[in-house]
Amino acid sequence: MAQAYYSPQLSRFMVSVLYHEAQRRKIPMTRLTDELLRQQLSGSESWEKAQSLRIAEEASQYSVNH
């Protein structure tokens, strides 16, 4: 069963900023956004929590499939 994930809405202004910065860097907006978020959040308490949950989920899926 597929899990639904929360997709937050960004303000129109932030989308515009991301668009123009991605154009300047000649990369897709999604890649730029991912890179910026990784730079700011990597190693944070929230990053560690999400990583722990991902590992547990992967382990659970592995045990179900094997």
C-alpha positions, 0 to 999 in steps of 0.5 A: 500500500502506498503511503501518502506524504505531506507536500507543503505549499510554498508562497508564490514569492518563494517559488519565484525566487527558486525559479530565478535562482535555478535559472541562474544556476542552470539546474532544475528547481527541484534539485536546487530546493533539495540542495538548499534544504540538505545544506541547512538541515543535514545533521540537525535533530530533525534530520537524525529523526527522519533518518532513523524513521527511514531506516526502520521503514526500510528494515520493515519492508525488507523483512516483509519481502524476504 
